[in-house]
């Protein structure tokens, strides 16, 4: 039984009936404006629905917005919003007056309707209520009711804060209109007739003095990026015809928004760059953009260092140059690898250089030496569909420009090694386990990362020079033992040492043994933290060193190489310190880390699950100890052949194998 609803419930039901009827559409205020003959652009910008109507591809609205006169007015709210808002203020006053007129015209109609029905007894009631008034009051009331006409409201001009609010609001809405990337609107902006003038007016935004308004710069950058994404050829042609545009962009490089647009110019078409040779940024080779950016990075004058915006300029310039290096192989990336540019960057590498400039150059050089993913003739999506492309294992290549750059850096390795020493005045700091004498710091970590890239690229014959002429290996192990739990440091040191070992070059390995005494550095590593180097918080309980996994991994790799070369094997066997350490420490540690020898009874078939993992560190330790790492005798007792659950265990051991 349906319960009868009261009057209030009926009214609510009628009010919400619209939302329940499918197919009903509410009349848009934009459509009402377009139906008028005297509407303006400012009327549209005052409506919140204008952005949604553009996204919905309203034909009437787009036909109006794509007109050259309208596009010119739209650009004013991006370039000069505070000047354009004056026109918006006048239109707001007109709108308020129009709303007032519509409101009072509606009230007049209501009063006329009430007057026509005044003979229904209400007049008598009103007459009785008016008996208490005085004659003068009644006469005054009657005169006021007959002669008074509503006066239009006095509209006061907007305050400065309100003008600023509406300027930013209008700029944001115009920005969203352009970012909808409607082809008709963008096409009108870069058309042959008006395109040069329109783009020139947009780039005039950069003529302002520094610093730019951050919010407006963000809107401007989004508009320029959207235009460049849709019409890159027209924008690049204009910039080449007007070289001063790049000067203006670099001058405002402190702004992250401007930097985003510069990065878009540098990256070009990233989608095509995945599988095509053309990237769309080849035209930058004919400009001076790279020279401007490198000059900003290498500038170390006192005047610029004291500038409050210098830090932002340096950071954003580094991002742009790193972006250039990341586009390789490309024409502008090859331009960055030229000897004169590399030498200009290397001049900053000095012990007297400011840390920000030094770190900036390190970032650029590291990006230049980063191997690039190989380009394919087909799209990655197509290759994945045919099963011929794995996003995980992407083939990386090293071009000749990277090799030449690494060769130039070889002359700086000795100086970089000297800069790995702690700077005087660095204070110790407390950690959870004790007091560390000094921090690793961004400077030293960047230096080690750069050296690891150089060692990975150069030929083994040149690596011998690094090992013999520098104290790189000794300094690395000294830092590792000084910072026993710094995993970032341990990883980069492992990369450096393994890059030298995996070359399997006899001269490199012999240089590591003879010149660096790497086997002594490993065997002298204490398994527990040395309290003389690190002031421990709790001295009662020994603390196992966090670097010991790194030590055993490198030692196993050396033993693997010695097993294939009799000269290296003979040299290591004659060293009593090394052989005793291998027997007493390394064999025990390897057995402890070998899952097949755990006393908990791991099955020997776990090797099938492990596969080739860790094969590089597998060593025949019987060369020194006469022992072989075998399977625990408890395996057959705990996992017999008749166990039906054994097959199920194979799929559950994967997580434990990482131990």
Steps between C-alpha positions, in 0.01 A plus 500: 500500500636838399487742784339832411755778487449843644526829312872538587578152375314565175699818442829321565399224262431749221833673564698177471294362214743654248791285618296180466386552142748364250571708194411830665761770451525822690537809286862613515564866584751498215222421254293787638795734448558377146133563421549869573632734235702723733701243698875547539799285588493639851145370543625152417798523734272595789319168460647193670361263237704643214784248548263202504327626188832524318591147608157385381581653158209742494493596133352846548747585774803372308391687188513818705826423682691409183449841345830693481356795693390269780834318506677834533281592797559160659876544480475830686379315809814284483756770421346807666222384731511805727445731203232285342303474824398867468274404212373211706412738782283710268324190376436391860329833565286455190411149614399619846280773349340251263426262788347786698276597210386141448427464869288817520322431175399167650381671819286743298332212324429332833353819645274545195377146541425561866318826414266326259384264770461763776118480531496171688454637849863574572436874445256508787749332728773748401256786553431387852872477575554856376248653741761541767716728285488875522363696210840654426668160504234357278532785254879468495476127448251545221718762330809283529317202361376691198800719404809297617694318222786257574837662455787297345763389750821693529776269376833575659826422318688190602782527748857415409478161670179416313654603170798276568267212588300533179818542296640171627163330464462612138858405422437152640185452292669617181789267579259207530334596171833486318598180681191327362709495180206564270643481150295792366615736776867395481482517120375857511781594738780373272333571165709641219327836507518576872727225636820701513332794672316279747808298596702818528241642736506183711879507529484866602399367842872430550586870460404562862764563761598220735348344696184397319173453683512130583128431446484684168824335390340163568197584285725636226717189500200268472367698204834495318551129563151424363563709189838335443354152539240568232709712263873439566611598150344846508639577846851376416503699176403814687773449763763445230388818327516692832813382690438752778217276625752246631692778674181605677420143599845446650481836678189379684637152564461551876128436443412132505206568267725651234739208549217257421447668164874488424504130589208444263701665221798277583312172528308547179270210417585241765260241360668493159840497668432151637515334160597762239817690429322833464417655835385845395773697679755502217433868437658589836843423354468815290435712810713611793281344768760246613770767524273715716420210732861386542602858568243521779633179656867594482456863607670540839533877524455673833216714373293201395580295808360774722180528297202355686376336179836346408425171676173455307670595173776246560259222595271555203791541257637164616157344442498634145853381417426159653190496281722562199723208598197276552378554143797312358567376251393829344662790324495732799628224731792449263560873515521475879765226468734719297844551650468877545178460701644220714815700567288798603323279754823342623646840585250521786638181657743641752548489873439876506163476325184571693315180596177593312687560173711188547197279568320653202782409263517150651131447426546606139807285438333200665195541275728525196662165588173320573441220243197565280223253417526377144243633255278258312349524156155414633290648774551343846127419511527305176809313618332407828200365312732273301694401809824649374543782748546482874470830690713351779799398291555790261819483299737785584763640271815707544585726207839634401422844639461354848831316467678818392349688793617230741852524357506872569392433857791263562732796551276623782471173693812566708372844597158355578658242731664779699160663540366184667677590820279661765498877500648669803238627737250220437347401831421149610137398540307259715334189357293222650808288564765761578682815396625522140816712448366669184215482252532359152335808355356564158834619363694179572214275392469680165875466445492125563196457277675685217815290538293181485351615168847572361635160606201326342560661160875531443710215368674262747840627390410849616364363828852387586601864504226582751604216730874569488508881501228575754404386848138449397461145635668577831284809551183308418569229757600760757162670456318166520664406830440849635129484412405135562125538440487746208342282232517776236877516544533122498306468175707753310828350630382156392425638153851644473680185616286260297542716189873438532468130580246399235732623226696178569804688381812352653681833522212662689472214749875485557504878552224465759705236682848654464429874515182519707544185711129440468527154656655657811227765513242222501671269746563787742130587518369429851176306517391725786509878513830635622430714806817699433351637176136527607391595850228245571194581706489157667847365565389190690375315191711464181339638186542312173631721220253582225770495232593135548266382225683730258836362616401135449349571157819666372717228654299225331532678166879518540515130581289421193746689281799332663352159420533578128851650510794314650714810547234677706431178690868452581536859619205471736602161635841637599338766719450347845275782624261444211492121515445488874217754473335297223511181706401650835251767392389477138425127497293530815315803366422335166370191672284719719357679196455184293131396525581140407709455814262642757432266790131573474502254213450694181458248215776466248242563226498863609783545251246445224302792641803721544619434146806702414450755779824577670704288259755780474587463867511117505855390577673163528629553853670161504797670339592637842314309763457157356133540581205500264171658570252215491141426583399455859455140607168594655341565160407138430362461851276804485394471135474138390406393151153390609395837634192607304533860611846542357378621162288763669800632690680592179268790442527629855875523536550792264472766768748326728755452225581870508665448837 
